[in-house]
Amino acid sequence: MSLQILTIPCRTDNYAYLAHDSATGATAVIDVPEAAPILDALARHGWQLSDVLITHHHGDHVEGLEEVLAQAPARVIGAAADAHRLPPLDIAVSEGDEVTIGSETGRVIDVSGHTVGHIAFHFPDSGAVFTADSLMALGCGRVFEGTPAQMHASLAKLAALPPETLIYSGHEYTKTNAAFARTVDPDNPRLAARTDEITRTRAAGQPTVPASLAEELETNPFLRAHDPAIRAHLGMTGATDIEVFAEIRSRKDRF
């Protein structure tokens, strides 16, 4: 049985997620930007928190943790490589380690680049991966601590997951990401159609995440550094994929 996953808007543009295993009653929260919306959702559904999965140390992903744990004690799981700057962990994990939410097993993926030590959590039985600020809908996180090569390699790991996988990312940045994507991939009809769809979705007050990996592979320029049309548009036909990726990221930083 797949996890039941709820998208929880937090702060101004963050998302947390509750993942509930009805077979056991276990419930995990993935990142804790803000306590009140998470505690409200737990109470509304009558779920008891069992686990907290932390993707990285940035404040907008952990600031609500102390308040949540005060009212809903739970096991805290995060990256061993980031443990020195994360809240106290009960379990420190690295790439390839397994994590469980009740009866469902997930796998840890090192997606360093945005930060060094950033991790994602992939739950194959549910077809879900929680990527926070690595792979985002139509984008990727700014490369604060890693290198473009490191971020490109991290995104390649995520791109290799089954295409039906749903990408649960950490922010509602999709409308801006779409506007930028069209500046580097202007002749992509699927991107144009998705941009219109995003406009309608946001106008209705609905989140644009999760998004399918298949859709990202067709429209997200950060996964498409190999694409001949993007390379030609950038004047980088003979460049390496990493060089093209770095140029796209640099342009997005200035957008």
C-alpha positions as CSV (number, residue, x, y, z in Angstrom):
1,M,0.0,0.0,0.0
2,S,1.4,3.4,-1.0
3,L,2.0,6.2,1.5
4,Q,-0.7,8.9,1.7
5,I,1.2,12.2,1.0
6,L,-0.1,15.6,2.0
7,T,1.4,18.9,0.7
8,I,1.6,21.4,3.5
9,P,2.2,25.1,2.5
10,C,4.4,26.9,5.0
11,R,5.9,30.4,5.4
12,T,5.4,32.3,2.1
13,D,6.6,29.8,-0.4
14,N,7.8,26.6,1.4
15,Y,6.3,23.2,1.4
16,A,6.5,20.5,4.0
17,Y,5.0,17.0,3.4
18,L,3.2,14.5,5.6
19,A,3.6,10.9,4.5
20,H,1.2,8.5,6.3
21,D,1.3,4.7,6.3
22,S,-2.2,3.6,6.9
23,A,-1.1,0.0,7.5
24,T,0.8,1.0,10.7
25,G,-0.4,4.5,11.5
26,A,3.2,5.9,11.2
27,T,3.4,9.4,9.9
28,A,6.6,11.3,8.8
29,V,7.0,15.0,8.1
30,I,9.6,15.9,5.5
31,D,11.2,19.2,6.5
32,V,9.8,21.5,9.0
33,P,9.7,25.1,7.8
34,E,7.0,26.2,10.2
35,A,5.2,24.3,13.0
36,A,1.6,25.5,13.0
37,P,0.5,24.2,9.6
38,I,2.1,20.8,10.2
39,L,0.6,20.4,13.7
40,D,-2.8,21.6,12.3
41,A,-2.7,19.0,9.5
42,L,-1.7,16.2,12.0
43,A,-4.6,17.1,14.2
44,R,-7.1,17.5,11.3
45,H,-6.3,14.0,10.1
46,G,-5.9,12.4,13.5
47,W,-2.4,11.2,12.7
48,Q,0.5,10.8,15.2
49,L,3.9,11.9,14.1
50,S,6.5,9.1,14.2
51,D,9.4,10.5,12.1
52,V,11.0,13.7,10.9
53,L,13.1,13.5,7.7
54,I,15.4,16.5,7.2
55,T,16.8,17.2,3.8
56,H,19.3,20.0,4.7
57,H,20.2,22.5,7.3
58,H,18.8,25.8,5.9
59,G,16.6,27.6,8.4
60,D,13.5,27.6,6.1
61,H,13.6,23.8,6.3
62,V,14.2,23.3,10.0
63,E,12.9,26.3,11.9
64,G,9.7,24.7,13.1
65,L,11.3,21.5,14.4
66,E,11.7,22.4,18.0
67,E,8.0,23.5,18.3
68,V,6.8,20.4,16.5
69,L,8.8,18.0,18.6
70,A,7.5,19.7,21.8
71,Q,4.0,18.8,20.8
72,A,4.6,15.7,18.7
73,P,7.8,13.8,19.8
74,A,9.3,11.8,16.9
75,R,12.4,10.2,15.6
76,V,14.6,12.8,13.7
77,I,16.6,11.6,10.7
78,G,19.1,13.6,8.7
79,A,22.4,13.5,6.9
80,A,25.5,12.4,8.7
81,A,27.5,14.8,6.5
82,D,25.3,17.7,7.7
83,A,24.8,16.6,11.3
84,H,27.2,19.3,12.7
85,R,24.7,22.0,11.6
86,L,21.4,20.2,11.8
87,P,19.2,20.0,14.9
88,P,20.0,16.9,17.0
89,L,19.5,13.7,15.1
90,D,18.3,10.3,16.3
91,I,19.5,8.7,13.1
92,A,22.3,10.0,10.8
93,V,22.2,8.6,7.3
94,S,24.3,8.7,4.1
95,E,23.7,7.8,0.5
96,G,22.3,4.3,0.0
97,D,21.0,4.0,3.6
98,E,17.4,2.9,4.1
99,V,14.8,4.8,6.0
100,T,11.3,3.5,7.0
101,I,7.9,5.1,7.4
102,G,5.9,2.4,9.0
103,S,6.0,-0.5,6.6
104,E,7.4,1.4,3.7
105,T,11.2,1.5,3.0
106,G,12.9,4.5,1.3
107,R,16.4,5.1,0.2
108,V,18.7,8.1,0.8
109,I,20.2,9.9,-2.1
110,D,23.1,12.4,-1.7
111,V,22.1,15.4,-3.8
112,S,24.8,17.9,-2.7
113,G,25.1,21.1,-4.6
114,H,22.7,23.6,-3.1
115,T,24.4,22.6,0.1
116,V,27.0,20.0,0.8
117,G,25.2,17.3,2.6
118,H,21.8,17.9,1.1
119,I,19.9,14.6,0.8
120,A,16.7,13.4,-0.9
121,F,14.4,10.5,0.2
122,H,13.1,8.1,-2.5
123,F,10.2,5.8,-1.7
124,P,9.9,3.6,-4.7
125,D,6.7,1.7,-3.7
126,S,4.9,5.1,-3.5
127,G,6.6,6.5,-6.6
128,A,7.8,9.5,-4.6
129,V,11.0,11.4,-4.0
130,F,11.4,14.3,-1.6
131,T,14.0,16.6,-3.2
132,A,13.6,19.9,-1.3
133,D,16.0,22.4,-2.9
134,S,17.9,20.0,-5.3
135,L,15.5,19.2,-8.1
136,M,12.5,21.5,-8.2
137,A,9.5,21.9,-10.5
138,L,11.1,23.4,-13.7
139,G,14.2,24.3,-11.7
140,C,16.9,23.4,-9.3
141,G,18.3,25.1,-6.2
142,R,20.9,27.8,-6.3
143,V,24.4,26.3,-6.0
144,F,25.5,27.9,-2.7
145,E,28.1,25.4,-1.4
146,G,28.8,22.9,-4.0
147,T,30.0,23.2,-7.6
148,P,28.0,23.1,-10.9
149,A,29.6,19.7,-11.6
150,Q,28.4,18.4,-8.2
151,M,24.9,19.8,-8.7
152,H,24.7,18.4,-12.3
153,A,25.8,14.9,-11.0
154,S,23.1,15.1,-8.2
155,L,20.4,16.0,-10.7
156,A,21.5,13.1,-12.9
157,K,20.9,10.7,-10.0
158,L,17.4,12.0,-9.7
159,A,16.8,12.0,-13.5
160,A,17.6,8.3,-13.5
161,L,14.7,7.4,-11.3
162,P,11.6,5.9,-13.0
163,P,9.9,8.5,-15.1
164,E,6.6,8.1,-13.3
165,T,8.2,9.2,-10.0
166,L,6.6,12.3,-8.4
167,I,9.0,15.0,-7.4
168,Y,8.1,16.6,-4.1
169,S,10.2,19.7,-3.9
170,G,10.6,22.3,-1.2
171,H,9.2,25.6,-2.7
172,E,6.5,27.1,-4.8
173,Y,8.9,28.6,-7.4
174,T,7.3,27.1,-10.5
175,K,5.8,30.2,-12.1
176,T,9.1,32.0,-12.0
177,N,11.0,28.9,-13.0
178,A,8.7,28.5,-16.0
179,A,9.3,32.1,-17.1
180,F,13.0,31.6,-16.9
181,A,12.9,28.2,-18.7
182,R,11.3,29.8,-21.7
183,T,14.3,32.2,-22.1
184,V,16.7,29.2,-22.6
185,D,14.3,26.8,-24.3
186,P,11.9,29.0,-26.2
187,D,10.8,26.6,-28.9
188,N,9.7,23.7,-26.6
189,P,6.0,23.2,-27.1
190,R,5.6,21.1,-24.0
191,L,7.2,23.8,-21.9
192,A,4.8,26.4,-23.4
193,A,1.8,24.3,-22.6
194,R,3.1,23.6,-19.1
195,T,3.6,27.3,-18.5
196,D,-0.1,27.9,-19.3
197,E,-1.1,25.1,-17.1
198,I,1.0,26.5,-14.2
199,T,-0.6,29.9,-14.6
200,R,-4.1,28.4,-14.3
201,T,-3.1,26.3,-11.3
202,R,-1.7,29.2,-9.4
203,A,-4.6,31.4,-10.3
204,A,-6.8,28.8,-8.7
205,G,-4.6,28.9,-5.5
206,Q,-3.4,25.3,-6.0
207,P,0.2,24.1,-5.6
208,T,2.2,23.1,-8.7
209,V,4.0,20.3,-6.9
210,P,4.4,17.4,-7.0
211,A,5.4,17.1,-10.6
212,S,6.3,14.0,-12.5
213,L,9.9,13.3,-13.4
214,A,8.7,12.5,-17.0
215,E,7.4,16.1,-17.2
216,E,10.6,17.5,-15.7
217,L,12.7,15.6,-18.3
218,E,10.6,17.2,-21.1
219,T,10.6,20.7,-19.8
220,N,13.1,21.5,-17.0
221,P,16.2,23.1,-18.6
222,F,18.4,22.0,-15.7
223,L,17.8,18.4,-16.7
224,R,18.3,19.2,-20.4
225,A,21.9,20.5,-20.8
226,H,22.4,17.8,-23.4
227,D,19.5,19.1,-25.6
228,P,20.7,20.4,-29.0
229,A,18.0,23.1,-29.2
230,I,19.0,24.6,-25.8
231,R,22.7,24.3,-26.7
232,A,22.1,26.1,-30.0
233,H,20.1,28.8,-28.4
234,L,22.9,29.5,-25.9
235,G,25.6,29.3,-28.5
236,M,27.2,26.4,-26.8
237,T,26.9,23.6,-29.3
238,G,30.4,22.3,-28.7
239,A,30.3,22.7,-24.8
240,T,30.2,19.9,-22.3
241,D,26.9,19.2,-20.4
242,I,28.4,20.6,-17.2
243,E,29.4,23.8,-19.0
244,V,25.9,24.2,-20.4
245,F,24.4,23.4,-17.0
246,A,26.6,26.0,-15.4
247,E,25.6,28.6,-17.9
248,I,21.9,27.9,-17.4
249,R,22.4,28.1,-13.6
250,S,24.3,31.4,-13.9
251,R,21.6,32.9,-16.1
252,K,18.9,31.8,-13.6
253,D,20.9,33.5,-10.8
254,R,20.7,36.8,-12.7
255,F,17.0,36.4,-13.8
